Amino acid sequence: MSPVLPPEIVTPRRRPAQLRPAAPWWRNLDPEFPAWKVVNHMDRFTRLRLQTSSLTDLGLRAGIIAATTALSLPWSLRPDTLLRDRKERGFYHDLATAGDAHAFFQKPKPGIRVRVRHSGPLAHQPKDGQSYLLSFRSPFEAVNPRVREDYHRHDNNEIAWAQYWKHGDKPRPTIAVIHGFIMDSYWVNSKFFALEWFYEQGYDVLLYTLPFHGYRQGLLSPFSGHGYFSHGPLHMNEVHAHAIHDFRVFLDWLLSHGVPSVGVTGISMGGYATALLASVEERLAFAIPVVPPASLVDMVFEWPVLGHLIRSALATAGISIQEARHTLAVNSPLTWQLAIPKERVLLIGGMDDRITFTKHTMLLWEHWDRPAVHWFPGGHVLHWGQGDYLKAMRRFLDGIGFKP
């Protein structure tokens, strides 16, 4: 399915790459995984395009690092947060070790009322249908009872939001899209994923907003998504449980209103949420993660400045990379098995991703027993040949019978 040769891994001291570590992965994945390098085989023109995309990735990464270091990390490293997290991390260790995804990603209660209103004039207005804004007050409760009060202090985050494009005649197979970190704009995501084109092919579309983004961010939030990482690692676990819970409420609503089938795709952190949904929601028609990370600990360890600060803080506390992985393992797709057949999964990876990193896509691909994968000559932001993988997505949807 790939139009180019897949990337290869080079490890320090040229040791064989174990991209499918023995369970549990958090203990047996090489501690030097953040130092593994990716080698690509390509012509000169493709290499030049990758260099351009790499510079764009590095610029965006520098901005994320600066904002996170200045505005999020100090909150995460507060003494009371560190003390609470040290006491409570065993709760999440036990859930990850038990291996039951449904114990952490709990099923929503039935009968949650979803409010439906017409989208504003600036939203996409399909010619042969309607654009709606969906919302509901989320009944989600933090999985760990000891962090519930702290987690639910954020009032705006208690309301879940999505934009829904629906054809006028009848409910259609629906493509659900999950945005990346910070990039929550419905307009930007609709253009990036060519959703108007998919809509014209006959699909309905749902654009889902992650917790602490868009309408869900706090009034004093310095940027959309600030609350995702700014309250410590245990809070981060609960954010992902919350994201999956609220998406499943919208999924329940769609299916209860006659939608014949729903699949999900997402980019970056949205790809990560897509991978988690594929691990817990068997009703999905498909899952297409685009440039997803596989382990947040390993991803951030490779970022300059921020990775060094976090490494130093963990070393000072006597916490190894294996223990840090274990603490966040409940929110990693590497911890869980697929809930849908691998034939309904398509991974899309950038050959020179410098933000979530190419090797994470490769690691997830191996963990899922090598489902379909499409490599494009680009990085995290600039997706050269994006039209090729959008067409590959359409061929994949046709191939699994997901048709209007």
N, C-alpha and C positions, 0 to 999 in steps of 0.2 A: 504493500500500500504506500510505502514511502517513495517519494520521487528522488531522493538522494541517499547516499550511503549513510547508515546510522553512525552516530558518534561512537568512539571507543574510550575506555577508561585507562588512565595511567596512574598507578599508585606510587607513593614514595618508596624508594628503593626497589621499584619495579616488581613488587609482589603481586601475585594473582589477585584480581578484584573479586571479592565475594559479595556480589550484588543480591544474593539471596541468602542472608545469614540464617543460621539456625535460630529457632525460637528460644527465648524471647529476643526479638530483634534489638531491643534497647541495650542488652548486655553483649550481644554477639556481633553487631555491626562494628566494623573496625573503628576504634576511637579516632583514627586519622582520616576518617571519611571526609571531613571538611577540607582536607588538604589534597584529596584526589583531584586530578586534572582530566579534562576532556580533550581528546584529539579528534579533529574532523578531517575527512578526506574530500577535497573539493578543488574546483578549478580556480584560477586567479580572480575572475570576476566575482564568483560567489564569496571568496575570501575577502574581497574588498567590501562587499555588502555587509559581511559579518563584522568587519572592523567598524563600519559606520554604526551598526546596531549596538555594538559593544560600548562605543562612546556614549550613545544615548542612554543605555542601561546604567552606565557608571554615573552619568549626571543625575538621573532619577534616584539612583541608590544613595548618592551623596545627599540629596535633598531629604530623603526619608530618614537617613541616619541622623542628619542635623536636627530635624524636627523631633525625632523619637528620643535622641539623646538629651535635648534641651527641655522637651515638654512632656515626655512620657516616662523616661527612665527614673527621674527623681521621685515620681509617685510610686513606682514599683519598688524602689529601694528604701522606702520609709521604714524605720525600725519596727513599727507596729505591724506593717505588712510582712516584713521578713520573718518576724516572730510567729505570726499567725500561719504563714505558709510552711515554716519548718515544723510546726505542730501538726498540721493537717495534711501534709503531702502523702502520708501513709494511706489515707482514705482513697486517694487516686491510684496509688501503687496497687492496692488490693483489687480495685476494679479492673485495672489493666491486666494484672496477673490472672484473674479469673477468666478472662477471655470472652465474656458475654457482652457484646455491643449493646444489646437492648437494656442491660442494667444501667448503662450510662446514658444512652440516647433513648430516653423514655418516650413512649407513644403518647401523643396528645389525647386529652379527654375528648369524647365526642360532643357534638352540639355546640361548638364554639361559633358565636355569631360573627360573621364577616360583613363589614359595612361596605356597600358598593355605591360609588358616585362617579359621575362623568369626570374625566381628566380635564385639566385646565386647557386654555386655548394654545398654550405653548407646547403641549404634549403632541405626539404624533397622532394624527386623526386619519385612520384608514378610510378610503373612499367607500368601501363596501361593508363597513362594520362600525364598531365603536371602540373608543379607548376609555377604559375605566381605571379608577384609583381604588384599590382594595385596602382595607385596614381592619385590624381587630386588636382588642386589648389582650395581650398574651397572658395566659394563666401559667406560663412556665415558672417553675420554682427551681432555684439552684439545687443541683443534685446533692451536694454536701450541705446538710442542715446548718452546719456551723458557719457557713459563709453567706447564707441566704439574706440576712438582714443587710449586710454590706452590699451584696450584689444588687439588691432591689431598691437601692437609694436613688437610682437614675430613672426619673419618671418618664422622660421622653422615650427611653429605650423600651418601655413597657408596651408601646404600640408598634405593631408590625405593619409594614407597608409593602405594596407591590403595585406595579402598573400592568394592566391586562388588555391586550388587543384581541378583540373577538369579532369574527365574521358575523354578518347579520342573519344568516340563514339558520345555522345550527352550530352546536359546539364541535370543534375540530380537534384533531391531535395537536397537542400543545407543547411547544418548546419553551422550557423555563430556563432563564438565564440569570446567573449570579455574578455580580461584579467583583472586581478586585479591591484590595485595600486602598482606601481613599477615593477610588474611582467609581463613585456610586451613581453618577449622573445617568438617568434613563436615556437621555439623548445621545451621550457619548457611547454607551454600550449598544444602543440600537444601531449606530453607525458602524462601530467596530465589528460587530457580528453580522452586519448586513441584514438586520432583522426585517427591514421592509421587504427585501428580496425574498426571504423565507416566508413572510406573511403572504406575499403575492403568489408563492408556490402553493398556498392553500392551508398553511399551518396557522393556528392561533399562537400567541406569544405572551409569556408572563415574565416580567422583569422584577426580581425579588431584591429587596434591600436588606443587607446584613445588619446585625445589631451594631449600635453606636455609629451608624452612617446615615447621611441624609437627614430625613425627618427625625431619626432616632438619636441623633447626637444631642448632648446637653447644651443648654443655653450658653454656657461659658466655655464650651469645648473649643480649643484653638484651631482644630481642623477636623474634618469628617473622618471618623475612624479612630479618633484619639483614645476613646475608651476601650478599644480592642486590646491594647497591650499595656495600658498605663496603670494597672492596679495589681500587678503581680501575676505569677504563673498560674496560681489556682483560679484566679478570676478569669484568666485566659481559657482554662479548661471549661469553665462554665459558659463563657461566651460561645464556644463552639457547640456545646450542648443546646444552648438557647437558639443558635442559628438553625440547627437541624430541626429542632422542635417546631419553630415557627414556620419553616418551609413546609413541614409535613401537615400543618394546619391548612395552608393554602392548597396543598395537594389533596387533602380530604375534601375541601370545598369544591375544587375543580371536578373531582370524580363524582361527587354527589350531585353536581349540576349537569351531568350528562357528557362530560368530556371523555372520549373513548380511551385515550391514553396520554400519558405525560412523560416526557424525558427531560433531562437536565444537562446543561453545560455551564461552564463558568471559567473565568480566567484568573490566574494567580491565586489569591486567597479564595476567590470564587471557585477556582478549580479544585482547591483543597476541600472546600465545603462539598463540591460535587463528588469528590472521591469518598468523603465520609458518608454522604447519602447513599452512594453505591454499596456501602458496607452495612447499611441498616434498613434500607427501604426497598423491599422486594417488588413493590408495585411499579417501580420505575421502568419505563419502556427502554431507556438507554441512559448512559452516563458518558459525557465527553469532557473530561478535565483538560484544560488548556494551560500549559506551562505551570503545573501545580508543584508546590513543595511537597516533600514526603515527611520530613521531620523538621519542625520549627527550630529546635535546638541546633541541629547541624547547619541549617540555613543561616541563622544569625551568627553562629560561630565564624562563618566565612566572611562576614561583612567587616570591613576595616573600621577601626575606632570602636563602634558599638560592640562588635564581637569581642574585641580585646577587653573592654570594660566588663562585659558579662563574664568572660573567662576569669578575669581577675577576681571579681566578686565571688564566683563559685569556688575558686581556689582558696580564697580567704576563709570561706565557710566550710572548707573541706568537702565539697560536693564534686564528684567526678562527672564526666560527661555521661556515663552510663546512668548515674542516679538522676541527673537532670532530664535525660530522655525518659526515664521511667516516670518521673513526675508529670510529664506532659504526654505520656504515651496514650492516654485515653482519647486525646484529640488528634492522634495520628492514624491515617488509614493503614499504616504498616502493622498496627496492632490487631486489625480485624480482617476477616475474610470477606470476599464479595458476597453480597446478598442477591445479586442478579448474575445470570450466566455471563462469562467473560466475552461471549460472542456479542453481547449488547454493550460492550465497552470499547470506546475509541480514545486513545491517549494522543494528545497533540503536543509536541515539544519543540522548542527552539534549539537550534544546533549550538548556539553560543549565548545562552541565557546567563546573565551576570547578576540576577536578583534572586530568583528562586533556584537557579542552576540546573543545567541540562541533566546532570547525573541524578537529580531527584526524580525526574521523569523516568529515567532508566531504572532506578531502584524500585519505583512503584510498578513499572512494567514487569519486572521480574517477580515482584511480590504477588502480582495478579496472574502469574503463569502466562505471561506474554500475550495479552490481547492485541487487537489491531492497534497499530501506532503509525502516526504520520509525522515525519520530521520536516520542518520548514527551515530554509536558510535565513535565520534571523535570531534576534535575542528576545528579551522579555517585552520590549516596547515596540520596536520596529519589526513587523512580521512581513519580510519580503516574501512574495509569492502567496500572500494571504488568500487571494482568490482561489489558488489551488487547493488549500485545505478547506475552504468553505465548500468548494465543489466536492472534496473528499467527504466532508460531513454529509452532504446531500446524498452521495452515492451510498454511504454507510447507512443512512436512514432508510433509503430505498431497499437496501440489502436485507435489513432486519424487518421489513414490512411496515415501517412507521411512515404511512403515507396519508395525505389528506383524503 
